[in-house]
């Protein structure tokens, strides 16, 4: 008896449900097979049936091309087990990829496609050999690295242990941010690894930028159409329970598409009056929303752009603001569209390239030819200043053609509900800098800190981040490294550990520019030190002395002790800047492992990788 | 177990105050200051160390203007320290000056040098990471800050009179000797701040101060009549220079002055010093030590508010105290030699000394040397220091004397002084005779503004003097102090304002020009507006009714506006 998908897919009629003696789900068997099975089945008692189901299951696991079915298979369904299903694997850091994967799952179910959803960290790479249809939804971390939950799978697929995949049909959707050099790199990697292993792509990979919603939706439609054609029989969808974290979080009706309208309780500057930075402690009221979150999660904030900035941009391209434009089927004035529908602060390489063409600016055209310079320029220049490079009249359509859709900003949550109940706190660095005589502001941060008054409404939603969670065991020691606004989740962690009366030791590393002006939440840490919740707090203030001292220096100074903590099972967390800090800290940790663990460089790196796989080394970097 | 009780001459004073514990447990003023210096989480000092650093010449302070703001910012107060240098007699060389000028600019929050009523300078707003650097910088130019605060004998004052240069030189030498003699001998200061060798200190090493140091702060002066610039009655121990043919021969010893009090506590009061009599020069150090050790043993260690020498005298009797000093010092006080105090202010401008050198006294409002808009005072003094060959003398009136200028240099220095706003002929006599303590924003004890309040207030008073037709030289010794602890010496002024709450002061009247009478409270807790209204009336009467050359303070008493305080304990609150 074979459960080969190729046979099953050719027997479409059987899927119409005209085999009444079998359970009502469709069967992939041909007539002969079905008759044989029916004869056998009718003579079995329920106990025997149960045994047989296990037997068949075991048998199926040794079939090279068989589907890797989830373990929750019901015994009675054995005979009618669908021959082909779609497996969706997500490699997600902040939850965007997971969100897309979940949407895909729902849409597949709605179309009657058998589907299983996997967190990449729970998916065994060798099972790919048993799959027929797989969609990988992959985001990219920091500088082109795989998200923490997919490191293992990512590594496995490029290793010698990876199986050949001649029977696999796959598709990849990548999520990323084109302002980074290694845009959608993880998606590209999965595509190339799977292809090299002999798998066949059934639809071209798509690399989505930060405003991925519409594009992703369209791609999902096409992908599922193609899957449905191949697995053209109905089936009850199989749903795999998601691992850790998910269970603890009550599902809220609110999400990115349907955010909760909350009120701003407080926006308090928490840097001193002489600080070079404006960092805000933001408190938002969730009272009555039923929204819950866990330490480590992020809050998505939908914001509106500044009306003045919209006017300034319109003036730059010779538009008055009243010109109307269609946005997702809605007719709006271009001014309203800029305020509410488009990203009009941060530039990106595509925008610069497009505007270079439209404007004919020699400076920009020169940049377009040098990818590195283009990226650097785009990340350091706001849209209004790109448009200012050469006076160019644009139509409303041309203008929005340059722009990405507005996307919510995600902020690591700085509070724990065990402490603040129905509130959520954020630590927001206000982006603000001088451009000539004018001041440029960040879109979301200036919205939260300058334009939104206390008591005003703000649309928010929770983005779960299962890759940044406290250890389950309260006795586990934790080491938290969070300079700058990277401190946010650790305020949440400590509030949670405090309220849980967790006995594990807590060690915090913090750094910023100056002790007197930039020691975020200083008095709270002092209280935690006094109460004993914080076992140790090490701080580095880069501008308080001639030599710049950063957190990694404090980490190295404490190398021996830190190594001992790791030996004692400590979890390591890093939050904050990805481009420099996270790398430097990682390097410091490797150095410590080499020095105090007497490891080679390679062994130290392996150790860190293992810690990541064991979730003992988690990062929330951006 | 009952707490240890203090007994003096058979009288039980009560259980020891907590400060006695911390001194005892401090291992001769070391405490755990070194650990606190390593603590990067707070800019302040913890527990006992907060008090112990005072014995090393520092106070922990914070910028009170932004205290609330920082609370909201979830930041601790902007902790910093104020350092008060030990400069017996206030003499400082140009080289030293340039070094402290640079340190203030580079490493203090306010960038200023503050001349104070203790005849020394203070740095304000030094952050913890710079404290050791500060002491090491001072040490490299021969300055320390040992015992300029805390329960010890503090910086010894000496009249700055540059005219009688020889007499001043002798008196100044004594001020230095007394300071050294009464200094704590523990090596804690060198160990902690100068990375000195760690040496154990035993009780034998502190023969004068002992393991518990003094019950309370103790202040000493050397004064050359007829000037009373040091304000003897604000001090525990005073050596009044007695000269014969221009040569110093001995001292009259005045004991038990002091101005601090506590609002609402009538067991506390400002008090004049008692005249114990005359001693020859060679008994100076013995008498100094005897007064200090008697106060050490008899002073109240149970109630810090009644711990100063002035209260010990009133408790045990001045005669009993004096007899004990005679016993301990092996002297018998002779009757006082005659002397008179006629003035307290500095003679602003140039004077020529009997040695032919020139001396320029610069009026420094509030003693604050800073580069103000259009008045770069601090730069001006530094420019003078670069070419000056003599020395500088900080006065107890918070002014600065450029002393020992040769005729050749006189014009150059004057030019610099004028160019930097240090010599200003428009400054009135009233302003020169007005003084305020530091108070807000740095002093933690301040209840009301003082330094920042004074300049405009003086302008208002000038207006009143003018309104009532008083001459330019007519003025009132006026002092403002932000709390009742007495740094501004308002309790020896003709008009004394003592801070009570923001914008509110107690108004005292009845001090005299020479500083030998304590003024009494005229009105309590009144606003600036009310004060000016009262002074308007009183100055109007003074202008009309005064006798020839009668000072404002004397007039208020003669006219029955205020009662004279003869014996503080009896009269001050009567």
Interface residues (C-beta under 8 A of the other chain):
Chain A: X268 X269 X270 X271 X272 X273 X281 X515 X516 X517 X519 X520 X521 X522 X523 X524 X525 X526 X529 X537 X538 X539 X544 X545
Chain B: X40 X41 X42 X43 X66 X69 X70 X71 X72 X73 X74 X75 X76 X78 X127 X129
